[in-house]
Amino acid sequence: MNSIERVTRIINHQEADRVPVYPLINSISYKYCGYDYAQWTQDPDKCAESIIKATDELGVDVICSLVDLSIEAADWGMPMKYPKDKAAGPAKGKKLISTVEEYDKIDVLDPTKTPRMSKYIYLVKKLVEERGNEKPIVAFVFGPLGILSMMRGLSDLMMDMFTDKEPIFRAMENITETLIKFCDALIDAGAHAIMFDTLYSSKTIMSPEMWEEFEGDYIQRLAEHVHARGCMVMIHNCGEGIYFKNQIERMHPEAISFLYLPHDCSPPAEMKEKYGHLTTLIGHIDPGFLMTCTEDELRALCRKQIDDYKKDGGFILATGCEYPAPMDDHFARVIIEEACTYGKY
């Protein structure tokens, strides 16, 4: 059984030969070909080469093409920094939207012609061409509210939500229209799934009602469009107390990648019972835990999560967010080994 066959059975809530495994190794893949993070981020050929080599050497079951969360914002003109040892991000102290009036700077873009989104489309196409017959290729798209907050700053955006909503909604509309075009290009490139990062749908940032008001309709449109194109929808959310219920009702995702339990569940068994038949659970080893644990502690955690979630399919063993960039791949190999041995059905 190859990775596509294995993951397909699991997503259809059927048992496979074993639990699929999917630590988010993008953040360390650049090391496999001797590049630094800045080269890996900005050159899609180097990025593809690195991801493919890491995937082949480690034997993960899914290729997630996550590069960083700034791709979309950069193409609207967000000032960027590209460090050599960690993910790219907005330049410190810089904002693209400094006043409420500047929300109207956010126009609809053509992602096939912008600097970073066009390179990302090329990256996904290259990954599909190289390994798409063997591994599911998951394209990663930051949600519209996350993109807007990156350009405005979270504290100012939250204040604007209470004092001046309409400019926010206008900007969200244009971001969503751009992301529809972006998703179309990624699907045309051959992506098997679009994974939306919906960070703000979690209790550590805002209430479910606020998330519904400011992102719910937009993310629903995106999910419906992706499904209408015959492509899978996935969610990544590493916020604490993720709103599974709201997002499942809005997006009907084939899978959710998460770090913390949903806000309305306590033990893992409750989450499996409540949501395990509605979506596939991807997770949820804490990357922070990897930086302090022993190998035996990691093996025990992998086995506990496999025991908690693997029954009847619908579970992929993974880290709940990116594998720590400063680390080597030893613990990634441990996670993969446990899925391949202890995770057998």
Helices and strands as residue ranges (DSSP letters): H 3-11, H 26-29, G 30-33, H 37-42, H 44-58, E 63-64, H 71-75, E 80-81, E 89-90, G 100-105, H 115-131, E 137-142, H 144-152, H 154-163, H 165-188, E 193-197, H 208-211, I 212-216, H 217-228, E 232-237, H 244-251, E 255-258, H 268-275, E 280-285, H 287-290, H 295-309, E 315-319, H 330-341
